[in-house]
Amino acid sequence: MDQQNLIFWTAVTGIISALATGLGAIPVHFVKARSKKVRAFATAFAAGMMLSASVFSLAQEGISLRSRLTYAPYGVIIGLLLGTLFFWMTEKWLDKHNFHKHSMVKGFSKKSFLIFIAMFVHSIPEGIAIGVGFATGNLQFGLIMAIAISVHNIPEGMAVSLPLKVEKTSTLKCAIISIITSLPQPIMAVPSALLTWLFEPLLPLGLGFAGGAMIYLVIAEMVPESLEEGGKPLTAWAVMLGLCFMLLITNSLQLISFQSLF
């Protein structure tokens, strides 16, 4: 694949993958947050999806790179800890600077803003993965990688939109915010394809970092809020359903990729 085609395919598929995230707002349109239990279920379900994506997608994908990068599992572990540290410090900074008083974040709760940051960070290694996929020179492999990430972005858009919807954010705004969280994918895809030697070694760390950030968010913000509004049984079931839903999608995409390649 020549450089011109490499840039074209990584840019186009990166843009498509970002736009796919906005589709996650469509099913969320029908969520009516009329009670605390509905809000609690939606928050916990989104938490389960994010937890599943962190462990069974990000961390697992990072560890699987050990066939090419022997340090990959250790990079993931370090990334998880750094991501947790980053989000802990971000939360403290927001509290210190009176987050709710800033007009630039009007309409966002602290939880929604943290979800936005977490999913934005999460998109960076996914953009790198698209670029590295096409940089192999195998167009089919690159397309499979991009399609898998695009489809995976739809439920991630749901995870972003659900908490926003229960705060009475419009469906259109949910979709736009979801797409913005995935902007790092087209931005990172092209440089990663052209500079694979630089970006690929950073993938385990980046995947772990994004996973650590989301796990901290789930445990520190989303689950406690759901427990407060919905109680233990509802929260536990909603988290489990969200986790299984995302795991089912992730597993299905892996099967499709495997069958396509072999």
For each residue, the residues with C-beta under 8 A, 3 or more apart:
1: 5 6 9 134 137 139
2: 5 6
3: 6 7 194
4: 7 8
5: 1 2 8 9 139
6: 1 2 3 9 10 134 135 193 194
7: 3 4 10 11 190 193 194
8: 4 5 11 12
9: 1 5 6 12 13 134 139 142 143 146
10: 6 7 13 14 130 131 134 142 189 190 192 193
11: 7 8 14 15 186 189 190
12: 8 9 15 16
13: 9 10 16 17 130 134 142 143 146 147 150 189
14: 10 11 17 18 127 130 131 146 185 186 187 188 189 190
15: 11 12 18 19 186
16: 12 13 19 20 146 150
17: 13 14 20 21 126 130 146 149 150 153 182 185 186
18: 14 15 21 123 153 179 182 183 185 186
19: 15 16 22 23 179
20: 16 17 23 150 151 153 154 157 182
21: 17 18 24 153 154 156 157 160 178 179 181 182
22: 19 25 157 175 176 178 179
23: 19 20 26 154 157 175
24: 21 27 28 153 154 155 156 157 158 159 160 161 175 178
25: 22 28 29 157 158 161 165 171 172 174 175 178
26: 23 29 171 175
27: 24 30 158
28: 24 25 31 158 161 162 165 171 174
29: 25 26 165 171
30: 27
31: 28 38 42 162 165 166
32: 38
33: 38 39 42 165 166 167 168
34: 38
35: 38 39
36: 39 40 229 230
37: 40 41 229 230 234
38: 31 32 33 34 35 41 42 166
39: 33 35 36 42 43 166 229 230
40: 36 37 43 44 225 226 227 228 229 230 231 234 235 238
41: 37 38 44 45 226 230 234 238
42: 31 33 38 39 45 46 162 163 165 166 238
43: 39 40 46 47 111 162 163 166 222 225 226 229 238
44: 40 41 47 48 222 223 226 230 234 235 238 239 242
45: 41 42 48 49 162 238 239 241 242 245
46: 42 43 49 50 115 158 159 160 162 163 222 242
47: 43 44 50 51 218 222 223 226 238 239 242
48: 44 45 51 52 238 239 240 241 242 243 244 245 246
49: 45 46 52 53 155 156 158 159 242 243 245 246
50: 46 47 53 54 115 118 159 214 217 218 222 242
51: 47 48 54 55 214 215 218 239 242 243
52: 48 49 55 56 57 242 243 244 245 246 247 250
53: 49 50 56 57 58 122 152 156 159 211 214 246 250
54: 50 51 57 58 59 210 211 212 214 215 218
55: 51 52 58 59 60 211 215
56: 52 53 59 60 246 247 250
57: 52 53 54 60 61 152 246 250
58: 53 54 55 61 62 122 125 207 208 210 211 214
59: 54 55 56 62 63 76 80 207 208 211
60: 55 56 57 63 64
61: 57 58 64 65 129 207
62: 58 59 65 72 73 75 76 79 203 204 207 208 211
63: 59 60 66 72 73 76 204
64: 60 61 67 72
65: 61 62 68 69 72 203 204
66: 63 69 70 71 72 73
67: 64
68: 65 72 200
69: 65 66 72 75 200 201 203 204
70: 66
71: 66 74 75 204
72: 62 63 64 65 66 68 69 75 76 203 204
73: 62 63 66 76 77 204
74: 71 77 78 204
75: 62 69 71 72 78 79 204 205 208
76: 59 62 63 72 73 79 80 204 205 207 208 211
77: 73 74 80 81 208
78: 74 75 81 82 205 208
79: 62 75 76 82 83 204 205 206 207 208 209 210 211 212
80: 59 76 77 83 84 208 209 211 212 215
81: 77 78 84 85 212
82: 78 79 85 86 205 208 209 212
83: 79 80 86 87 121 208 209 210 211 212 213 214 215 216
84: 80 81 87 88 212 213 215 216
85: 81 82 88 89 212
86: 82 83 89 90 121 209 212 213
87: 83 84 90 91 114 117 118 212 213 216 217 220
88: 84 85 91 92 216 220
89: 85 86 92 93
90: 86 87 93 94 114 117
91: 87 88 94 95 110 114 220 221
92: 88 89 95 96
93: 89 90 96 97
94: 90 91 97 99 110 113 114
95: 91 92 99 110
96: 92 93
97: 93 94 102
98: 101 102
99: 94 95 102 105 110 113
100: 105 110
101: 98
102: 97 98 99 105 106
103: 106
104:
105: 99 100 102 108 113
106: 102 103
107: 167 169
108: 105 112 113 116
109: 112 113 163 167
110: 91 94 95 99 100 113 114 221
111: 43 114 115 163 221 222 225
112: 108 109 115 116 163 164 167 169
113: 94 99 105 108 109 110 116 117
114: 87 90 91 94 110 111 117 118 217 221
115: 46 50 111 112 118 119 159 160 163 217 222
116: 108 112 113 119 120 160 177 180 181
117: 87 90 113 114 120 121 213
118: 50 87 114 115 121 122 210 213 214 217
119: 115 116 122 123 156 159 160 178 181 182 214
120: 116 117 123 124 180 181 183 184
121: 83 86 117 118 124 209 210 213
122: 53 58 118 119 125 126 156 181 210 213 214
123: 18 119 120 126 127 181 182 183 184 185 188
124: 120 121 127 128 184 188 206 210
125: 58 122 128 129 203 206 207 209 210
126: 17 122 123 129 130 149 153 182 184 185
127: 14 123 124 130 131 184 185 186 187 188 189 192
128: 124 125 131 132 188 189 192 199 200 202 203 206
129: 61 125 126 132 133 145 149 192 203
130: 10 13 14 17 126 127 133 134 142 145 146 149 185 188 189 192 193
131: 10 14 127 128 134 135 188 189 190 191 192 193 194 196 199
132: 128 129 135 136 192 193 196 199 200 203
133: 129 130 136 141 142 144 145 146
134: 1 6 9 10 13 130 131 139 142 145 146 189 193
135: 6 131 132 142 192 193 194 196
136: 132 133 141 142
137: 1
138: 141 142
139: 1 5 9 134 142 143
140: 143 144 260 261
141: 133 136 138 144 145 261
142: 9 10 13 130 133 134 135 136 138 139 145 146
143: 9 13 139 140 146 147
144: 133 140 141 147 148 256 257 260 261
145: 129 130 133 134 141 142 148 149 257
146: 9 13 14 16 17 130 133 134 142 143 149 150
147: 13 143 144 150 151
148: 144 145 151 152 253 254 256 257
149: 17 126 129 130 145 146 152 153 185
150: 13 16 17 20 146 147 153 154
151: 20 147 148 154 249 253
152: 53 57 148 149 155 156 249 250 253
153: 17 18 20 21 24 126 149 150 156 157 182
154: 20 21 23 24 150 151 157 158
155: 24 49 152 158 159 245 246 249
156: 21 24 49 53 119 122 152 153 159 160 178 181 182
157: 20 21 22 23 24 25 153 154 160 161 175 178 179
158: 24 25 27 28 46 49 154 155 161 162
159: 24 46 49 50 53 115 119 155 156 162 242
160: 21 24 46 115 116 119 156 157 163 164 174 177 178 181
161: 24 25 28 157 158 164 165 171 174 175 177 178
162: 28 31 42 43 45 46 158 159 165 166
163: 42 43 46 109 111 112 115 160 166 167 222
164: 112 160 161 167 169 173 174 177
165: 25 28 29 31 33 42 161 162 168 169 171 174
166: 31 33 38 39 42 43 162 163
167: 33 107 109 112 163 164
168: 33 165
169: 107 112 164 165 173 174 177
170: 173 174
171: 25 26 28 29 161 165 174 175
172: 25 175 176
173: 164 169 170 176 177
174: 25 28 160 161 164 165 169 170 171 177 178
175: 22 23 24 25 26 157 161 171 172 178 179
176: 22 172 173 179 180
177: 116 160 161 164 169 173 174 180 181
178: 21 22 24 25 119 156 157 160 161 174 175 181 182
179: 18 19 21 22 157 175 176 182 183
180: 116 120 176 177 183
181: 21 116 119 120 122 123 156 160 177 178
182: 17 18 20 21 119 123 126 153 156 178 179 185
183: 18 120 123 179 180 186 187
184: 120 123 124 126 127 187 188
185: 14 17 18 123 126 127 130 149 182 188 189
186: 11 14 15 17 18 127 183 189 190
187: 14 127 183 184 190 191
188: 14 123 124 127 128 130 131 184 185 191 192 199
189: 10 11 13 14 127 128 130 131 134 185 186 192 193
190: 7 10 11 14 131 186 187 193 194
191: 131 187 188 194 195 199
192: 10 127 128 129 130 131 132 135 188 189 195 196 199 200
193: 6 7 10 130 131 132 134 135 189 190 196
194: 3 6 7 131 135 190 191
195: 191 192 198 199
196: 131 132 135 192 193 199 200
197: 200 201
198: 195 201 202
199: 128 131 132 188 191 192 195 196 202 203
200: 68 69 128 132 192 196 197 203
201: 69 197 198
202: 128 198 199 205 206
203: 62 65 69 72 125 128 129 132 199 200 206 207
204: 62 63 65 69 71 72 73 74 75 76 79 207 208
205: 75 76 78 79 82 202 208 209
206: 79 124 125 128 202 203 209 210
207: 58 59 61 62 76 79 125 203 204 210 211
208: 58 59 62 75 76 77 78 79 80 82 83 204 205 211 212
209: 79 80 82 83 86 121 125 205 206 212 213
210: 54 58 79 83 118 121 122 124 125 206 207 213 214
211: 53 54 55 58 59 62 76 79 80 83 207 208 214 215
212: 54 79 80 81 82 83 84 85 86 87 208 209 215 216
213: 83 84 86 87 117 118 121 122 209 210 216 217
214: 50 51 53 54 58 83 118 119 122 210 211 217 218
215: 51 54 55 80 83 84 211 212 218 219
216: 83 84 87 88 212 213 219 220
217: 50 87 114 115 118 213 214 220 221 222
218: 47 50 51 54 214 215 221 222 223
219: 215 216 222 223
220: 87 88 91 216 217 224
221: 91 110 111 114 217 218 224 225
222: 43 44 46 47 50 111 115 163 217 218 219 225 226
223: 44 47 218 219 226 227 235 239
224: 220 221 227 228
225: 40 43 111 221 222 228 229
226: 40 41 43 44 47 222 223 229 230 234 235 238 239
227: 40 223 224 230 231 232 235
228: 40 224 225
229: 36 37 39 40 43 225 226
230: 36 37 39 40 41 44 226 227 234 235 238
231: 40 227 234 235
232: 227 235 236
233: 236 237
234: 37 40 41 44 226 230 231 237 238
235: 40 44 223 226 227 230 231 232 238 239
236: 232 233 239 240
237: 233 234 240 241
238: 40 41 42 43 44 45 47 48 226 230 234 235 241 242
239: 44 45 47 48 51 223 226 235 236 242 243
240: 48 236 237 243 244
241: 45 48 237 238 244 245
242: 44 45 46 47 48 49 50 51 52 159 238 239 245 246
243: 48 49 51 52 239 240 246 247
244: 48 52 240 241 247 248
245: 45 48 49 52 155 241 242 248 249
246: 48 49 52 53 56 57 155 242 243 249 250
247: 52 56 243 244 250 251
248: 244 245 251 252
249: 151 152 155 245 246 252 253
250: 52 53 56 57 152 246 247 253 254
251: 247 248 254 255
252: 248 249 255 256
253: 148 151 152 249 250 256 257
254: 148 250 251 257 258
255: 251 252 258 259
256: 144 148 252 253 259 260
257: 144 145 148 253 254 260 261
258: 254 255 261 262
259: 255 256 262
260: 140 144 256 257
261: 140 141 144 257 258
262: 258 259
